[in-house]
Each structure stands twice: as C-alpha cells, then as structure tokens.
C-alpha cells in the first residue's frame, strides 16, 4: 500500500506535465502560425522584389528597419495589453479585459497620427544612410507608402493582445492569414502591374502591406465587437477612455516600447552603417538574404514567446507563480528542439539556401558565413526570447529594457564598430560576430533575471481601488477562460 502512493503521485505529476505541454502547444501553435504567416508574406515580398534586381534586394530590409524604428514605440507600449488582459482573465474580471483593449486601440491611432508627420522628413532620413543612389531611391519609395500602415499595425497589436490574452489565439491566426493572402495578391499586382494597374516596383510591395494590415484591423475589430465576445467580455460597452487603465498601459509599456525603439535603431544602424556603408552593397545584399532565414528561426520563437506571456499572465493573475515557471520551462525545451534542428539544417545546407535567393558566388560566400553566426547564437536566442516574454507576462519590463538598451549599444554598435575598424579584412562577419556575442549574453542574463524571482513582487493593478462593483463572479467568465 505504501509503495503504491509514490507511484500514484508520480503518475499524477507526469500527467500534469503532459497537460502543461498541451497548454503551451495549444496557445503557441496558432500564434506561431500568425507570426509565421507574416514572415511568409515578407519572404514572398522579398522573393517578388528580387526579380527587380540586386538594388531592390539591398533596399528592402534597410527600408523596413527605418520604418520599424518609428513603429515599435507604439507597438511595444500596446503589446502590454496582452499582459493586462491575461492577468485580468486570471483575476476573473472579464469587463477589464475589453476595457484595456479599447485603451490600446486609442493609443495606437493617436501614435499613428503623430507618425504621419514623418512623411516630409523621409528623404533626409534615407539620405543619411549614405547608401548608393539606386538603393536609396527604392528605400524612399517603400517608406513613403508604409508610413500609412503604422496606426493600423499598432491597433492590430492591441486587438491581438486582447484575443491572445483571453486565450483565443485562433482569432489572431485566421485574420493574419487572410490579411497576408490579400497582401501577396495585391503586392503581386502592384509590383509588376496587371491590366490597367501600372507596375509600381518596390512601392507596390509597400502598398500591399498597407492594405493587408488595414484589412486585418477591420477583421479583428468586427470579431472583437461580435456577440461571441461581447457577451462574456462586454466589448461594446467598455469603449470609454479610462484614464487609470490607459496610463497603466503607458506606465508599464513605455519601457518596453523604448527598448524596442532602441533595439530597432541598433539593428538599423547595424545593417545600414556597419554593414552597408562600411562594406558596400554586396555585404548589404548578403545580410539581407541571410536575414530571411534568421526570420524563419526567430519568428516562430517569438510566437511561442507571446503564448508564454499569456500563460504566465493568467497564472500570475490566479496567484500561481509555480505554474508560471513550469510553463516557461516547457516553452524553453520546445524551442530548443525546434532551433536545434534548424541549426543543423542551416549548417549543412547554408550555401544552397542562400543560392535560392541569390546565386551570385560572392553573395553566397558572405551570407554563408553569416549563417554560421546564426547557428552559434540560436539556442541562446531561444532563452532570451522565452524569458523576456515570461518577464513581460509578469509585468517586469523596466529591468529588461535597461539591459537591452545598454547591451545593444555597447556590444553591437560599440563592439561591432571596433571589430570593423580593427579587422576590416573580416568584412561584415566582424559586426555579425558582435551580434552573436550579444544574443548569447542576453539569453543567460534574462534567464538569471527570471530565476531571481524579482518579478513575483510586481503588482500591475496597484492603480485600481478594489470596490464591490469591480469584483466579478467567476461564473461570468465560465466558458470564456477555456483555451481554444
């Protein structure tokens, strides 16, 4: 009888672990499909503009990074909607979940409107990069269209945060797939011209993105206001601006937004200056091509990270910190399996993969070296993405933001420039080695922060005053807390 007790306990623990894996996968798979569908769209755009020549290949990523510098402050800020929604779900306050989503929408369009003022400055910003005239002209054409996608893109982030936060990630998945299919169709027509539609070149890819993102926002908003989500979450009645909730998102989200701005600025300078200006168009094109395969690695990882934020947020809202830690550990193991497998593929077939985009022998040689850097840092990148997402789910944004800003500027910009100047014969591999050091360092630093459990002391809802009206009977969430 006594021997049976440990066996029963062991079986219960094993089943609990399997259930945790199923929960992580149930949340992760739709979100990974969502993030990958955007990646596939960008890969399709990159492949289509590749037929326009090497200048278009060289212009695509620098132009995207320039626009992301301005976009990510808003995106980083409203991404905290996911955390507030998931923790509100765990606290059994469905009314608050939609209220936080509305505040995110208002912040999105206010920020997008401000960004429209960038339009007259775009020629000077592009000229500052110092790229060749043929590449700079294409970068400007792309940016002058994509600036109009900033508001809708950030609003999509806010609404996706709501659906992921209430553990309904399939809504974000299907709307992303629909928008990306529309984008590919429109981009194909606008890039090369069809019938009465004139060929717009790289600007056509940009306008395809604008229309695709705007379509997705409308689809998400329709779903948000539908009876299916209004009844359990009151989405049609919580539209008023609530100052405390809006400021709470800003307070916790601004450090993350500033971190994202810093990150994108660093990578924009890295690609445009440390690679493009110092080593020329061939190295710029090679980095662009290698980047497409890096996205295949880290975009699904980011999708798993978003799922972890939602799961950790709900667990913390329920007061179960141990469950939050178990979910995070499970996600790390899943990403180790995925990125470890991909690293082997990249190591063995890197030349063939590069040649699919650009068969030029010199570009294949340069990009193959960059792919080896990716093989080295991918597993530590899995640590960084997962633990950073878990900390975000707990509302721990300030410490990681400081870490990211300092390490990016010191290691990538400072270290990358030093290597480029001291060892110019290494070419663009020198700066990429600095980037490799950064990602290894961040992985272990964020792991240490999570292990310190400082995040357990954070109270995201200190701005609220508990009243009888704010308390929600758990029966009101009922089926709403079930994961799709």
N, C-alpha and C positions, 0 to 999 in steps of 0.2 A: 504493500500500500504506500509506504513511504517512498519507494523507488518510482512509483507512478507520478507523484506530484511534480518532480523536476521535469519529467518527460512531457507532462501536460503543459507546464509553464513554457517549456522550450517550443512546443508546437504553437502555443498562443503567440509567443514572441515572433516566431517565423511567419505566421500568418499576418501579424501586424506589420512586419517589414515588407511583406509582399503587397499589402494594401497601400502602404506608403509609396512604393514604387508605382503601383497602378495610379494613384492620385497624381503623382508627379507627371507621369506619362499622359494621363487624361487631360491635364492642363497644358502640358508642353506641346503635344503634337499639333493641336490646332494653331497655337501661337507660332510654333516653328514654321508651319505651312504659311502663316500670314507673313512672317518676316522673309521667308524664302521666296514667296511669290513676288515680293518687291525686288528681291535680289535677281530673280529670273527676269523680271521686267527690265532691270538695269542692264543685265547681261544681254538681253535681246536688243536693247537700245545700242549698247556698245558694239554688238556684232553688226547691227544695221549701219551705224555711222562708220564702221570700219571700211565699208565699201566706198566711203567718201575720201579715203586716203589716210596717210600717216598723220597729217596735221589734225584731222578730226579725232583720231585716237589719242593724240597728245593733249588735246584741248578738253576732253570730256571730264576726266577726274578733277583737274585743277578748277574748272568752272563749277563743278558740283561742290567741291570743298569751299570755294569762296562763298557760295550761297548758304551752305550749311553753317558757316561762321555766324551769319546773321539769324538763321532759323533756330539754332539749337538752344539759345537762351530761353525762348518761349517754350520749345519742346521739353527741355529739361525741367522747367518750372511746372508745366501742367502734367508731366509724367507722374508727379506725386499724387494726382487724382487716384491712380491705381491703389496707392498705399492707404489713402484716407478711405476710399470705398471699401477695400478689403477688410480694414480694421473695423469700419462701421458695420460690415456684414458680420464679423465675428462678435461684435458687441450687440448684435440683434437690433440694429437701428436702420431699417431699410429706407426710411424717409431721408436720412442723412446721405445715403449713397447717391441718390439722384441730385440732391442739393449741391454736393461737391462737384458733380459732373457739370452742372449748369455754371458754376463759378469758373470751371476750367474753360468752358466754351467762351464766356465773356472775356477772360484773359487772352484767349487765343486770337480773337478778332481785333481786340484792342492792340495787341502787339503786331499783328499782321498789317494793320492800317499804318502804324508807325513805320514799318519796314518799307512801305511803298515810297517813302521819302528818299529811299536809297537810289531810286532809279536814275536821277541826274548824275549821281556820283560814280556809277558803274564804269564808265570809260576810264576815269582816273584810277579806280581800283585795279582794273585789268592792266592798265599801262604800268602800274607799279611793279607787277610781277617780273617785267623785263623779258617776257617770252618773245619768240620770233613773231613778226607781224602776221604771218599766216595763221599761227596758233592763237594769238591774242584776238584776232578778229572773230574767230569761231567761239572763243570763250565769251566774248561780249554778247554775241548773238544768243548764246544759250542763257546767260544770266539775265538778259533783258526780258526774257519770257518767264523764267522760273520764279522771278521775284513776286509774280502774282499768285504763286502757289503757296506762299508762306503761311497766310492766315488759314486756309483750308487744311493744310498739312498739320498744323498745330492743333486745330479743332478736332481732327481725326484722332490725334494722340489723346486728347481729353476724353472723347467718347469711347475709344478703345480701352482707356483706363477704367471706365465705368464697367464695360462688359467683362473685361478680364478680372476686375476686382470683385464682381459678383459671381465669378467662376462660370461665365458663359462665353468662353473664348471662340466658339464656333461662329458667333455673330461677326466678330472681327475677321475671322478667317474667310468667310464667304464674301463679305463686302470687299476685302482686299483682292481676292481672286477675280471678282467681277471687274473691279477698277483696273486691275493690271491687264486683263484681257482687252478691255476697252483701250487702255493706253497703247498696247502693242499694235492694235489695229489702226488707231489714229496716227501713231508715230510712223508706221509704215507708209501710210497715205501721205502724211505731211513731209516726211523726209525726202521721198522720191517723187511725189506727185502722182495723182491718179485722176484721169479725166480732166475736169475743169480746175482741180486743185493743183496749184503750182508747187514745184519742188522747193522746199524751204531748207533743205540740208539739216545741219545740226539743230537749228532753231525749231524744226519740226518735231524732233525728239523732246525738246523742252515744252512745247505747247501740248504735246500728247500727255506729258506728265501733269500739266496744269489741269487739263480736262479730266484726266483719270482721278486725280486727288479730289477735285471738286465733286465729281460723281460719288466718290466714296463717302464724303462728308454727308451728302444728302441722304444716302442709303443708311448710314449709321443713325442719323437724326430721325429718320422715319421709323426705324426699329426701336430707338430709344423712346419715342412717343407712342408707340403702339400699345394696345390694350394688354398685350402679354407682359410688358414691363411696367406699364402704368399701374396696374392693379397691385402688384406686390411692392413696387418701389416709388409710387406716386410721382412719376416722371413729368406729368403735365401740370402739377400743382406746386412744384418746388423751384419754379423758374426765377423767382425774385432774387435780386442781388442780396446776399447775406454777408455783410462786411466781415464778421468774425471768421467765417469759413473761407472767404476769398483771401483774407490776409494770412490765414493759417497756411493755405497752399503756397502763397508767396514766401512766407517766412521759411518754410521747410524746403520749398522748391528752388528758391533763388540760388542757394549754394550749389545745388545740383546743376542748375542752368548755367551758372558762371563756370562751373567745372567743364560742362560740355562745350561752352564757348572757347575756353582755354584749350581743351583737347583738340577741337577742330582747327583753331588758329595754329596750333603747333603742327598738326598734320598738313595744313595748307602751306605753311612756311616750309615744312619738310619737303613736300612734293615740288612746290613752285620755286623755292630758293635753293635748298640744299641739294636737290636733285636736278631740277630743270635749269636753273641759272648757272650753277657751278659746273654741271657735267653735260648739259646740252640735250637736244631733242631725243637722241637715241636712248639715253638713260631715262628720260621722262616717259617715253613710249613704253619701254620695258617695264618700268614701275607700274604704269597703268595696266598693262597686261597681267602682270603678276598679282596685282591688287584684285583683279576679278576672281582669282582662285582663293585668295585670302578671304574674300567675302563668303565664298562657299563654306569656309570653315567657321568664321565667327558670327555670321548672321543666324544660323540655327542655334548657336550657343547663346546669342542674345535673346532669342525666342524662349529658350529654356530659362534664362535669367528672369524674363518678365513673368513667367509662370511661377518661379520661385518667389518673386516679390509678392505675388497674390497669395500664395500658400502661406508664406511667412507672416504676411499682414493679417490674414484671417486667424492663424494660430495665436498670434500675439493678442489680437482682439479678444480671443477666447481665454487669454491668460495662460496658454500652454507654450512656454518657451522651449521645453524639451522637444515638442513636436516640430517647432520651427527649425531646430538644429538638425533633427533627423531628416526633414525634407531637404535641407540644404546639402547634407552629406550625400543623400541619394542622387541629387542632381549632379554633384561633382563626379560621382562614379559613372553616371550616364555619359557625361561629356568626355571623360577620359576615354571611354570606349570609342566614341564617335571620332574625336580628334586624333586619337592614337592611330586608328585605322586610316584616317585621311592623311596623316603624316607619312605613313608608309607609301601610300599611292603617290603623293607629291614627290617623295624622294626618288622613287623608281621611274616614274613616268613624267617628270617635270619638263623635259625637253619637248616631248610630244604634245603635252598640254599647252605649252607656250606657243608652239608652232601652229596650233589650231586657230589662234587669233592672228598671229603674225609670223610667217615663216622666215623672215629675214634672219640669217645666221647670227649676226651680231646681237640683235634683239633677243634671240633665243639664248645666247650665251649669257648676256647680262641678267635677263629675267630668271634664268635657271639658278644663278647664284642667290638671287633674292628669295626664290622658293626654298632654298636650303635654310635661310634665316627663318622662314615661316615654320619649317619643320622643327626647328630648335625651340621656338617660343610657344608653340600651340598648346601644349599641356599646361604650362603656367598661365597662359591666357584663359584657359578653362577655369582655373582657380580664381583669377581676377574677376572674370565676368560673373561667376556664380556668387562669390562672397560679396561683391559690390552690390549685386541685385538683392541679396538677402539683407544686407545693411539698409538698403533703400526701403525694403518692405517693413523694416523696423523703425523707419524714420531717421536713421543715422546718416545724415547727408553732409554735415559740416566737416567732420574729420576726414572722410574720404575725399571731399572736394579739395581741402588743403593739400592732402597727399598727392592727388592727381596734378594739381597746378604746379606745385614745386618740382615734382619728379619729371614731368613732361618737359618743362622749360630747361631744367638743369641737364637731364640725361639726353633727351632727344635733340634739343636745339643746341645747348652748350656742348655736349659730348659729340653730337653728330657734326657740328661745325669744326670742332677741334680735330676729329679724325679726317674730315675732308681736307683741311688745310695741312695737317701734318703728314698724311698719307694719301696724296691725290692720286697716286698710281692705283689705289684700290678702287677708284671710281665710286659709283653710287652704293656699292656694297658697304663702304665705310659708314655712311649715315644709317644704313639699314642694320648694321651691327649695333649701333647705339639704340635703335628702336627695339632690337631683340633684348638688350640688357634691361631696358625699361619694362617690358612686358613680363620678364622673369621676376624683376624686383616687385612690381605691383601685385603679382599673384600671391607671393608669400607675405607681403605687407598687409593685404586685405584679409588673408587667412588669419594672420595674427590678430587683427582688429576684431574679427568675428569671435575668435577663441577667447578674447579678453572679456566678453560678455558686457561690455560697457553699454551696448545697445539696449540691454534689458532695463536700464534706468530711464529711458526716454518715454515721455508722455506726450503723444501728439495732440491730445484733446484737452490740454490744460486751459485752452481758451474757452471751453464750454463750462457753463454753470448747470449742474445737474438739477433738473426740475421734474416734477411728475409728468409734465407734458412731453418731455424728451424721452422718457422711458418707453420702451417698446416691448409689447408682449411677444415672446418668442413664437407664438402661434402665427403671427402676422408674416413671418418670413417663411415658415413652413417649407414648401417645396422650393422656394426661391434659393435656398442655400445649397441645393443639390448641384453637384457638378455635372455638366453635360457629358 
